[in-house]
């Protein structure tokens, strides 16, 4: 499970759910939650949180241009690739923090990904969970 430490910057809620912006370094991540400030005490601007997202929910993009609906687009560098027959594990460096992505080996080959490549990691807002406080593992 990928983990990043951040701080809540903004919350937009209705009666059932919230769109939460979290700053991590110079970047802003957005999470869609089935919680509101009324139902989850930690949902307050300024609160420290840990972002959680699965390795299989991290898509990779190389030379991506134009607008897309994914709000979470972060610059990363490929540290290493562990190739499998069907799936490959890609270790990423995000501002000195390791992240993981699991994508098909066919995608690795089609995109010609290699260690050292500067690419973007993409995570849908509804695939990010928040945990109150800062947690390492």
N, C-alpha and C positions, 0 to 999 in steps of 0.2 A: 504494500500500500504506500503510495506517495504521500508525503506530509510536508507542508510548508507552514511556517509561522507567520501570522499576519495580525492586522488590526482592522476592526470594522470601521469603514469610512462613511458609509451611507446605507440606509435601509428604506426600501419602498415596499409597503405592505398593504394587503387588503384583509378581509376577515379570515382568510384561510391560509395564505402563503406570503412569503417575502422574497424579494430580490435584494440580495445583500452584496455590497461592494466591499472588498477586503484589500487593503494595501499590503503588498509584500515587496519590500525594498521600494523601487521606483515604479513598480507595476501594480495595476489594479485587476484583481480577479473578481468575477461575479459568480455567485451561487444562488440557485433557486431552491428555496426550502419550503417544506410543508409545516412551517412554524412561523409565529409572529412574535413581536416583542411582548405581547400579552400572554403568550403561551410558553415562551422560552426566556427565562430571566437573563441569559447571557447576551441576547440580541439587543445590544446598545451600542451606539456610535462611540468609538474609543475602546471597546472591549478587545482584549487579546484573544485570538482564536487560532486553531490549527485547522488548515484546509486538508481534507483527505480525499484522494481519488485513486481509483484502481489503475494499474498499469495498462490494462486492456482498454481503458477509456481515453488514453492519450494518443491522438492521431498526430502524424508528422507531415509537415509541408516543406517543400523545397521550391524556392523561387515563386512563392504564392503572391499573386497580384489581385487587385480588385477587392470588392467588399464581399464578406460572407457573414452568415448569421451567427457563427461562433464568436462569442464575446471574449473568450479566453485564448488569446494568441500571444505566446511568450517566446522570446528569443532564447535559443539553447544551442549548445555545441555537442555533437556526438562524441562521447568519450570512448565507447566501445560497442561492438555488436557481437552478440552470441547467436550465431546462426543455427537454426534447426531446420528440419526437413519441411515443415509446414509453417511454423511460427518462429520468429526471431525476437530476442530481447535486446533492446537498444538502451544503453546507459547514456544519460544526458547530463550535461553540466548546465545548470540554471543559476547564474550569478554565484558560482562556487558551491551550490547545493546539488546533490545528485537526485535525479529523477529517473524513472524507468518508463519505457513504453514497450508494449508487446504488439507487434504487427506481423502481417504475413511476410514470409521470406520472399515471395513474389514481389511484394511492394518494395522491399529492400533492393532487389535486383532492378526493378523497373525504374526506381528513382535514383539508382546508382549511389546509394548512401554509403558513406565510409567514415571512419573515425576522423575527427577534425572538421567535418562539415558543419557550417553554421546554418541552422534551419529554424523552423518554428514548431513549437509544440502547441496543439490545439485541444482544448477540453470544453465540452458542452457545459453550460451553467448548471443543468440539472444533474450532472454527474459528480458535482463537488459537494461533499458534506462538510459541515463545520462542527468542531468540538471546542467547547469553552476552554480557554487557557492555552498555554503553549506546551506541547507534548512532543518528545523526540520519537520514541518508539514504544 
